[in-house]
Amino acid sequence: MHMDYFATVLPGLEDILIEEIQEKLYATKVIKRTRGKVFIRTALNIEQLKELKIADNLYLLISKLDIGLHRSHLDQLRDQMFHLNLKPFLKKGTSYHVNTSRKGNHNYSRFEAAKTAMDGIKQRYPHTKKSINRRPDVNFRLDIDEQEGLFSLKRTNASYRFRRTDRHFSAAALLPTVAHAMVWLSHPDEEDVFIDPCCGSGTVLSERLSYPFTYIGGGDINRQALEVANENLMDTLVEIIHWDARQLDFANSSIDKVVTNLPFGRQITQEEEIDLINREIINEIARVLKEHGKAVILSEGWDEIVKVAQSSHLQILKSYPLSLKGLHPTIYVFEKLKI
């Protein structure tokens, strides 16, 4: 039996997630994509869908709703919620919450819409409990776009996108889903000699472990971040080293893949200093990278990166602008040219 789901994803990563879906999932068809969402029809169960590592969360689509723009139309929403068959998800005593987003010229808030939806569910299923603390047994989602609503069931929790509950993150750590997208763009291969020169707490390195490899190594100049990386990568084959990314202890043309998150301006206050540091890191990445090797680099607010990379014989293949908590970094994919 085929079911409709959608995956949420960081805006800017939609096309990469579609590639992952097409590569990893059988019996699955991509229906459409919108900003931050990819819709699929699949015969797979939720555990099989969790093979996706670039998605933030997975939702089972329950129903499309007709939703008006005015507060008077909230009664219509309550009535539609009342008539939904949610019995498979709501047992006696189950607590639930409806997380709502709203886009359009409505004269009611998303909080009013959420309350109305929960009231409709409670009316139909009086043995259930409306959750106030947002830690319910069941998480529903209502997305309102103008006069159309999508009502869905959240099928994943935080441990899905953060990989596990005991994972540690240092300040300014990369999201695992973004790190995985970067690893994916490097086209992982079992013969890869792979490094992250600015590894921080080791998120990129952890994600690279999802695929076969020959060598994975990483380092950072920040010893506190490396302590976190060592905790996260304990009992793995990843080598963690304290180093300066501008002076790597690797021979020329010895590395197949480099994936890294360059220091952002908010981490180092002097803009001129951060530009110089990143320029030297790019030059060092180019030195150690093999011909036709790939470098996938995340950078924010540094307009010179492509020019600097090209001067070091790194050809840009593609770029992916992202929207990340008020920041607008870009993932750049480079290939080292034959010198």
Rosetta blueprint (number, residue, H / E / L):
1 M L
2 H L
3 M E
4 D E
5 Y E
6 F E
7 A E
8 T E
9 V L
10 L L
11 P L
12 G L
13 L L
14 E H
15 D H
16 I H
17 L H
18 I H
19 E H
20 E H
21 I H
22 Q H
23 E H
24 K H
25 L L
26 Y L
27 A L
28 T E
29 K E
30 V E
31 I E
32 K E
33 R E
34 T E
35 R L
36 G L
37 K E
38 V E
39 F E
40 I E
41 R E
42 T E
43 A L
44 L L
45 N L
46 I H
47 E H
48 Q H
49 L H
50 K L
51 E L
52 L L
53 K L
54 I L
55 A L
56 D L
57 N E
58 L E
59 Y E
60 L E
61 L E
62 I E
63 S E
64 K E
65 L E
66 D E
67 I L
68 G L
69 L L
70 H L
71 R H
72 S H
73 H H
74 L H
75 D H
76 Q H
77 L H
78 R H
79 D H
80 Q H
81 M H
82 F H
83 H L
84 L L
85 N L
86 L L
87 K L
88 P L
89 F L
90 L L
91 K L
92 K L
93 G L
94 T L
95 S E
96 Y E
97 H E
98 V E
99 N E
100 T E
101 S E
102 R E
103 K E
104 G L
105 N L
106 H L
107 N L
108 Y L
109 S L
110 R H
111 F H
112 E H
113 A H
114 A H
115 K H
116 T H
117 A H
118 M H
119 D H
120 G H
121 I H
122 K H
123 Q H
124 R H
125 Y L
126 P L
127 H L
128 T L
129 K E
130 K E
131 S L
132 I L
133 N L
134 R L
135 R L
136 P L
137 D L
138 V E
139 N E
140 F E
141 R E
142 L E
143 D E
144 I E
145 D E
146 E L
147 Q L
148 E E
149 G E
150 L E
151 F E
152 S E
153 L E
154 K E
155 R L
156 T L
157 N L
158 A H
159 S H
160 Y H
161 R H
162 F L
163 R L
164 R L
165 T L
166 D L
167 R L
168 H L
169 F L
170 S L
171 A L
172 A L
173 A L
174 L L
175 L L
176 P H
177 T H
178 V H
179 A H
180 H H
181 A H
182 M H
183 V H
184 W H
185 L H
186 S L
187 H L
188 P L
189 D L
190 E L
191 E L
192 D L
193 V E
194 F E
195 I E
196 D E
197 P L
198 C L
199 C L
200 G L
201 S L
202 G L
203 T H
204 V H
205 L H
206 S H
207 E H
208 R H
209 L L
210 S L
211 Y L
212 P L
213 F L
214 T L
215 Y E
216 I E
217 G E
218 G E
219 G E
220 D E
221 I L
222 N L
223 R H
224 Q H
225 A H
226 L H
227 E H
228 V H
229 A H
230 N H
231 E H
232 N H
233 L L
234 M L
235 D L
236 T L
237 L L
238 V L
239 E E
240 I E
241 I E
242 H E
243 W L
244 D L
245 A L
246 R L
247 Q L
248 L L
249 D L
250 F L
251 A L
252 N L
253 S L
254 S L
255 I E
256 D E
257 K E
258 V E
259 V E
260 T E
261 N E
262 L L
263 P L
264 F L
265 G L
266 R L
267 Q L
268 I L
269 T L
270 Q L
271 E H
272 E H
273 E H
274 I H
275 D H
276 L H
277 I H
278 N H
279 R H
280 E H
281 I H
282 I H
283 N H
284 E H
285 I H
286 A H
287 R H
288 V H
289 L E
290 K E
291 E E
292 H E
293 G E
294 K E
295 A E
296 V E
297 I E
298 L E
299 S E
300 E L
301 G L
302 W L
303 D L
304 E L
305 I H
306 V H
307 K H
308 V H
309 A H
310 Q H
311 S H
312 S L
313 H L
314 L E
315 Q E
316 I E
317 L E
318 K E
319 S E
320 Y E
321 P E
322 L L
323 S L
324 L E
325 K L
326 G L
327 L E
328 H L
329 P L
330 T E
331 I E
332 Y E
333 V E
334 F E
335 E E
336 K E
337 L L
338 K L
339 I L
